[in-house]
Amino acid sequence: MKLIVAYIQPHKLNDVKKALYQAEVHKMSVTNAVGCGAQKGYTESYRGVDVEVNLLKKVRLEIAVNEDFVEKTIDAIIKGARTGNIGDGKIFVLDLPECVRIRTGERGGPAIG
């Protein structure tokens, strides 16, 4: 089992969801996030004062998958999120030692679904 955590551009969320659904990945958690990376932010003027904005809006996806869905999930996220420009995001793949479905008490792969 793996936990896939991806940070993507907010405007690419619908494209990523469509690609994930096509890859038969239907379960995910989505949260808003802010952060900085290679993009380094930008400068804008607010009421005549230059303001450096270096925490940019991102969307964080968390998807728990069994081993046979790891590559399909990664490929779908890349397909939906890639623009070819800096700031497209990152994908992290973490080991997931345990998963428990609260409703039934199932554990491991069957609990992920």
C-alpha positions in Angstrom: 0.0 0.0 0.0 1.2 3.5 -0.8 0.0 7.0 0.0 0.4 9.4 -2.9 0.6 13.0 -2.0 0.5 15.5 -4.9 0.7 19.3 -5.0 -0.8 20.8 -8.1 -2.0 24.1 -9.6 -5.6 24.8 -8.4 -6.8 25.4 -12.0 -5.7 21.9 -13.0 -7.7 20.0 -10.3 -10.6 19.2 -12.7 -8.2 17.9 -15.3 -6.4 15.7 -12.7 -9.8 14.4 -11.4 -10.9 13.4 -14.9 -7.5 11.7 -15.6 -7.8 9.8 -12.2 -11.4 8.7 -13.0 -10.2 7.4 -16.4 -7.5 5.4 -14.6 -10.2 4.0 -12.2 -9.0 5.9 -9.2 -12.1 7.4 -7.5 -11.1 7.9 -3.9 -9.0 11.0 -2.8 -8.8 13.8 -0.3 -8.3 17.3 -1.6 -7.2 20.3 0.5 -6.1 23.8 -0.3 -2.5 24.6 0.5 0.0 27.4 0.1 3.7 27.0 -0.4 6.8 28.0 -2.4 9.3 26.1 -4.5 11.1 26.8 -7.7 8.5 29.3 -8.7 9.7 31.7 -6.0 6.6 33.8 -6.1 6.1 37.2 -7.7 5.9 40.9 -6.8 2.7 43.0 -7.1 1.7 46.5 -6.2 -0.9 47.0 -3.5 -2.0 50.6 -2.8 1.2 51.9 -4.3 3.5 49.6 -2.2 5.4 46.7 -3.8 4.5 43.4 -2.0 6.4 40.1 -2.6 4.1 37.2 -2.8 6.1 34.0 -2.2 3.5 31.6 -0.8 1.4 30.5 -3.8 -1.9 28.7 -3.9 -1.7 25.0 -4.5 -4.0 22.0 -4.1 -2.9 19.0 -2.1 -4.2 15.6 -3.2 -3.9 12.5 -0.9 -4.7 9.2 -2.5 -4.2 5.8 -0.8 -3.7 3.0 -3.3 -2.8 -0.7 -3.5 0.5 -1.5 -5.2 -1.1 -2.3 -8.6 -2.5 1.2 -8.8 0.6 3.2 -7.9 1.9 3.8 -11.5 -1.6 4.3 -12.9 -2.3 7.0 -10.3 1.1 8.8 -10.8 0.6 8.8 -14.6 -2.9 10.1 -14.3 -1.8 13.0 -12.1 1.0 13.9 -14.5 -1.4 13.7 -17.4 -3.9 16.1 -15.8 -1.5 18.5 -14.1 1.4 19.0 -16.6 1.6 22.3 -18.4 5.3 22.2 -19.0 5.8 25.3 -17.0 7.6 25.8 -13.7 5.2 25.3 -10.8 3.3 22.3 -12.2 3.8 20.6 -8.8 5.3 17.6 -7.1 4.2 14.0 -6.4 5.4 12.1 -3.3 5.0 8.4 -2.8 5.0 7.2 0.8 4.8 3.7 2.3 1.5 3.1 4.0 1.9 0.5 6.6 -1.7 0.2 7.7 -5.2 1.2 6.6 -8.4 0.5 8.6 -11.9 1.0 7.4 -13.8 2.4 10.3 -17.2 1.1 9.3 -16.3 -2.5 8.9 -12.9 -2.9 10.7 -11.3 -4.2 7.5 -7.5 -3.7 7.4 -4.9 -3.5 4.7 -5.6 -3.5 1.0 -9.2 -4.4 1.2 -9.8 -1.4 3.4 -8.5 0.9 0.7 -10.9 -0.5 -1.8 
